[in-house]
């Protein structure tokens, strides 16, 4: 099927003559190939059958080398299953099975985010990036692939107004959904580059310093890459109420964390929703899920036009201020009252910040500290950032990156869609029942969750502390009880402030009790682990 997709691309570019696979290639080139191979359950002896035809033509590569699978966003009734160049026929059986489930039953029985067509956005179809990445993936197909490796091919694609400023301040940039984002900041005298290793990387100590600064003082993070949508119209509230498992805010300026579920109770989206008014709502989700979440919401829009969905991602910048001194810092830039009484947790207000007259300030923090997200027109982003840096210097302000953010959220036990939550798991299994309002009325997935709650769950997301040496788990490592595998690490990181290596893994309920001793295999070496309270 990937050849059919490739042929379509060639037709679009007018390269029809290549579809005949006319590159010279004959029997002499395959004389050394094995003449016998296993096919399904039987045997095919090429020595007896002979070679009827040799196909020698172009391969098609996606920007990350993985296949494309799923319903195409914005196109009705188009399901794609293509791009198998690296894995080819090996993926055939599994891909066919899960494609059939997806088409017939509405969802595959396992999480297929790594091959979901919605992991890419329009940026990935731009020819300069697409060609550069295809060549890069092909050229490194058999190279060693390191944890956290960031390849430079085709970059940058999407940059915000702080790109050059952050690099001047030592930012090592990473790539997420086309965006260039700060991963960590190299101090003066340190080369701003990642070391490729399976052991302790060169950046770990600098990320640790960023984490401690956020916990003890205040940090600023550019989160412009957030996916940001506005949902409005007379039917907006009822529409969102049906999609969201949590109860929507009753008052303007209130924020709620919620999941959107499928009919089986699987977590399709994890996001925050701010009520701007009864018929106007502001939705924020992760950068990587911009198209995924937009597609999920779009597919449920009513046909009567009572709800409008607008993608605001390109128009808005976001600066996050986090840490115990974040209120003191923000107070130097605004006349707004920022006390707990005037500006409580999980609320939002329009305020002026520096030269930006209209900033939507959300008092929310993925770092687990006092903090605000400042959502503002992207043309004001640089000026506000410069003002933050100037005002924050006497307070010990630091720039921090996404690697510090990952460590900080793991320390607090916060979840991340695509890592420790997703469509394969329900909120009950993920420990997110507090975000499910069973008593609010009907919502998608409610009946499935009620059945699961009645029957009881058999697995749950557990937090483990792993005794590590110079190598850290990164995800997919086996978790063992005795000699038997009982689960796999969903995500892991070093908790720099708590001084421990933290891992999240779905385990049988009976093994998820705090104090349970287990083993996590890290780089082939068994490491002691203990279940702890998240």
N, C-alpha and C positions, 0 to 999 in steps of 0.2 A: 504493500500500500504506500510505503514511503516513496517508491519509484513513481507512482501515479502523481503524488503531490509534487515531486520534483519535476515531472514532465509538465505539469501545469505552470510551474514557475518558468520553465524554459519557453513554453508557448507565449507567456506574457512578455518575455524579452525578445521574442522573435527568433529564437535559436532552434527552430524546428529541425534543422538538419542534424543536430546532435542527438535527437531521439532515436536515430537509427543505430547508435552505438558503433560508429564507423571507425573507431580507433583501431589500427592494426593489432591483432592479437590472435595467435593461432595455437594449434595443438602443441607446438614445440615448447611454448611457454608453460604448459601444464604437465609436461611429461614426468616431472619429478613429484607431482602431487600424489597422495595416497589414492588408490583406485577403489577402496572399499570404505564405506561410511555407514553409520547407523542412521536410519530414518524412521522416526516414530517407533513403533514396536517391532518392525521388521528389519530386514537387511537389504541393502541395495548394493549390488556388486557392480561397480563401474566397469570392471574388466569384461563382464558379460554383456552389460547393457550398451556400453559405449557412450561416447560424448556426442550428442546430437547438435548442440549449439553452445557457443561461448558468448556470454554477454559481458562486454567491457565498456563501461560507461561511467558517467559522473555519479558521485555520491552526494547526498544532501545532509548538511550538518546544522543543527540548531546552535544558538549562541553559547549554550552550556553543555552541549553534547548529549543531553537527554531528550527523549522523544516528546512529541506533542500529543496530548490526549484530552478529550473532553468537548463539551459544547462550546462553540465559538461565540464569544460575547458580541452582542449587537447584530447577530445573524440568526434568523429563526430556523430552527430544525437542522442546523448544520453541526454534525459531530465529526471531530477530526481524530485520526489515529495515524500518525505519520512521524517521520524523522528518526527512523531506527538504525541509522548508519553505523553507529558504534556497536550496538548490541545485536542488531539484525534479527535473524530468525530465532535466536535464543529467547527473545521476549515474546515470541508469537503466541504461545499457549496462554501465558498469564495475561498478556494485553487483550487477547480475544475474550477471555473469561470476564475480565473487569469492565471491558467496553460493553459487553452484553448486559452485565448487571446495571451499569450506568444508564444505558439506553432504556432497558425494559423496566427496571425497578426504581430509577430516578437517582440512584447513588451507588458507587462501588462499595464493597464490604470492607475495604481497607482504605487508609489515607493515601491518596495518590497526588498530593500536592507537588511532589518533586517532579512530576511529569505533566501536571495540569497546564493546559494551554494558557490559562489566565495568569501564570507566573510571569508572563511577559506583557509589556505594554506596547504602544505604537512605536516607541523609541527603538525596539528590537527589530522592527521591519525596515528601518532606514538603512539604505544600502552600504554606506561606509562602515557602520557598526557591524552590520550583519556579515559582511564579507570578511572584515578583520577578525571577528570572533570565530567564524567558521574555519578560517585558516589556522587560527590559534588553537582551537579545539582539536583539529585534525593533527596539527604538528606536535601536540603534547598528549596524544592519545595514550601513549605507552610510557609517559614520563611519571616520575614520582609526584603524587599530589599530597601536599602538606596541609595540616590543619590551619585554618584561618588564611590560607593563601589567597592573595588578591592579584589577578593578572591584569596587566595594563592595556591589553589589546583593545582598540576601538574607543578608548576613553580619552578625555571626558565626553559624556553625552549630555547630561543635564547638570548644570551648576547653578547655585543661587548667588546672590550678590556678596556673600561672605567667603566664597571659595578662595580667592586670592588672599584675603585678609587672614583667614585661618591657616593657610599654608605658611604665610609669613610668620605666624606665631608657633610654628612647629607641627602643624597638624599632619598626620599620616592618614591619607584618605582611603576610604573603602567605597565599594560600589553596591548600591541597593536599588533595584528597580529603575536603573538609569541614572540615579542621583549620585553625586559625589558627596560623601559624608565623613566627618572626622571620626576615626577609630580611636586614636590616642594622640597625645601631644608630646613631642620630644623636647626635653629641656635644652637650654643653651649648651652647646658642646656635644650633644648627642645626635647621631645621624638619624634623620626622620625616615626610617625604612624598617620594614619587617624582616626579621631573621626567619628563614625557612627551616623549621626543625620539628621533630616529634617530641622534643624534650622542652625544658623551660626556655621560653622565647625571650628575646632581648627586651621586649616591651612590657613584660609582666610587672617589673618593679615600678615603672612609670604609671601604669594603670592603677597600681596599688596606691600610689601617691595621690592620684586624682580621686580615688574612692575615699580616702581618708579626709581629703580637703572638703569634699561634699558633705561627709558625715559631721565634720567638725566646724566648717566655716560656711563657704558658699561657692557654688560652681555655676557656670553657664554652658549650655549645650545648644547648638544649632539643630533644631528638629524640623526644619522646613520641609523635609521629605515626607512628613506625615501625610497620609491620605485624608483629605478634608472635603466634606460634602455638605450641601444645604438641601434640606427636604422641607418643602413648603406647600401650602394650599389648604383649602377647607377640609380635605380628607386626610391631611398629614398625620394627625394624632391617631386616628383609628387605624390607619395603615401601619404606623410604627408599632402600635400596641399589639397588632397581630403578629408582627415579625419578631418582637423582642420578648425574651423570657422574663425580664425584670419589669417592674412597674415604672412607668414613665413619670417624670416630675409633674407635680400639680401647680407649681409656681414658676414664673419666669426667673431665669438666672440660676436654676438648679441643674446639677449634673448627675447623671447616673451611668454606672458601668453596667453593661449588659452583653449577653450573647444572643446571637440569632441562630436558631436551630433548624435542622431539617426534620422531616416527619418522623425519623427514627430517633430523634433526640441528639444527634451528633452536632457538634459545635461548628457551624459554618462561618460565623463571624464573631469577633470579639472587639468591642468598640466602646467609646464614650459618646453619650448624647447629651447635648445642652439644650434646654428649652429657652429659646429666644422670645417666643410668644406662643400662643395656642396653636397657631397655624404656621410656625416657622421654627425649625429645629436644626442644630448644628451637630454634625456627626464627624468623629475623628477615629481613624483606624491606622494600622501600621502601613508604612510605605510599601512593603512587599505585597500587600493585599489590595492595592488600589483598584486594579481591574477586577480582581476576584470579588471584592465586596460590592463594588459598583454593579457588577453583573448580577450578583445574588439579589440585591435590592431591586434592580431594574426589572428582573424577571417576575417580581411580585407586584409591580405597579398596577393600580386599577386602570382599566381601559377608558374610564369616563373622564380622564383628564383632571381629576380633583387633586392629584398629587404631582408636584414637579420635583425632579431630582436633578441637582446641579453639582458638577464636580468643581470644587473651588481650589483644588490642590495647587495649580500653577500660580494662582493669584495671591496666595497668602504665605507669608513667612512665619516661622515659629521660633521663638527663643524660650528655652526653659531655664528658670532660675531655681536652684535647689540647694537646701542646706539651712542650718539653724539661723544664719544671718541673712537669708534671702529677703525677709520682710524689711530688715534694716536697709538693704541695698535698694529694693524697689521703692521704698519711701523717699529715697534721695532723688527719684526720677519722676514722681507723681505727687499730686495733691490729694489723691484719693485716700480715704480712710482704709487702713489695711488690718485693723485689729481683728481678733477672732470674732468679736461681736458684730462688727460691721461687715466683715468679709469672711464668713465661715468656710470650713473645708467643704469641698464638692459644690461650690457655687461659682458663678461667673458674673463679671461686671464689665461694662464698657468704661475704660479709663483713658486718660492721656498719659503717655510715657515719653518723656523727652520731646522730640519734634514730631512724634506720631500722635495726631489728635484722636484717633479712634482705634484703640487696642482692645480686643476681647481678651481679658485676663481670666484664665481658668485656674482656680485654686485646687490643683490636683498634682500629684507627684508619683511618677513611676519609680522614683528612687527610694521612696519610703521616708522622705524627709519633708519638712516644711518647704513649700515651693509653689511656684506659679508657672503656667504656660502662657506666654504672650503671643497671641495670634493677631497679626497685623498685615496691612497691605505690603506686599513684598518690596515695593519701592522704598519703604521706610526701614527696611531690615538693617541695612548697614549703619545708618545713622543711630538707630536705637542700640545696636550692638556696641558701637564705639562709646556711646554714653554709658552703657552698662559697665564696660571695661574701665572707663575713667572713674566712675563712681564706686566701683567695687575694689579698686586697687588697695585703698586703705583698710578694707575689710578682709584682705587675704583671698580675693576672688581668684579662681582658677578656671581655665577652659578644661572641659572634660569631654571624652568621646564615648562612642557607643560600646566599646569594650568595658569601660567603667560602668556604664549604665547596665549592661548585662550582669555584671558582678553584683551591683547594688540591688537589682530586682531579685536575683537569686537569693541574696541574704534575707530579703523580706518575704520570700515565698510567693512572689507575684508570678502570674502565668504569662506565657507568650504563645500566641497562635502560630502553628507551624513547628513548634518545638515540643512543648508539653501539653498543649491542648489542640484539638482539631476535630474533623468530622468523624474520626474513628472512636471518639470518646464523648461521653455525655457530661453535663455539669455535675451530676451526682458522682461519677467516677473521678472527676477532676478536682473534687473538693470545692466546688463553686455553687453549692446548693443555696447559699445565702443570696445569690444573684437571681434566683428563680422565684417568682411570685406566683405560686400555684393558685392563690385565692383571687387573682385579679380577673380571671375569666380565660377564655380560649386564646391560645397562641400556638403557632406552629411548633410541634414537638411535645406539647403538654401531655397528650395521651400516652405517648411512649415513655415519658418520664414518670408518670403516675404508675404505669405498669412496672417499671423498673424499681421504683421506690417500694411498691407493694411486695415484689419478689425479693428485693435486696440485691445489692451489687456484689459481684464476685472479685472485682479488681478495683484498685484505687491508686491515685497518684501519691507516692510517698517521697519524703525528703530523706536523703541519706548523707551522712558525713563519711567521706572516703579517706582512708589513710594513704596519702600519695607521697612519692619521693620526688623525682625530677620530671615526671611525666603526669599530665592531667588527663582525665577522661574528657571527651568532647561530645559524645552522643553515640548511641548504638552499641556501646560496650555491653556484654552479657552480665547479668546479675545472677549470682548462684547462691542456692541454699544447699550446703553440702556439695555434692557433685552434680546436682541438677540445675539447669537454667530455669529461673522463675520469672525473668523479665529482662528488659533491656533499658539502658540509660536513655532517657528522652533528651536531656540536656544537662550540662554540667559546667561549672566554672569555679574558679578560686574565689572564696569569700575573703577578700583582703582585710576587711575590718574585723570580722569574727575570727579570722585566723584558721579557716578550715576549707577543705575542698567539698563543695556541695554538688549533689546530683539529684535530679528528679527522675523517678522511674515508676511505671505502673506495675504493681505487684499484687499477688493474691491477697485478699483482705486479711487473712490470718497471719501473713508475714509482714504486714504494714504497721504493726504496733511499735511504738517507740521502745527502743532498747533491743529490738531484734538484730542479731548479728548475721551479716551476710558477707558475700565476697563480690567485688567488681573486678573484672579482668581488664587491666589497663596495659596496652601494648603487649598482650600475651602474658602478663604477669598478674597473678591473683593478689588483690589488695583488700585488706580488711575494711568493712563498711558497717555502719550502724544506722538504723532507722531512728530519726529524731523528729520532734515536733516541728512542723514547718513554721 
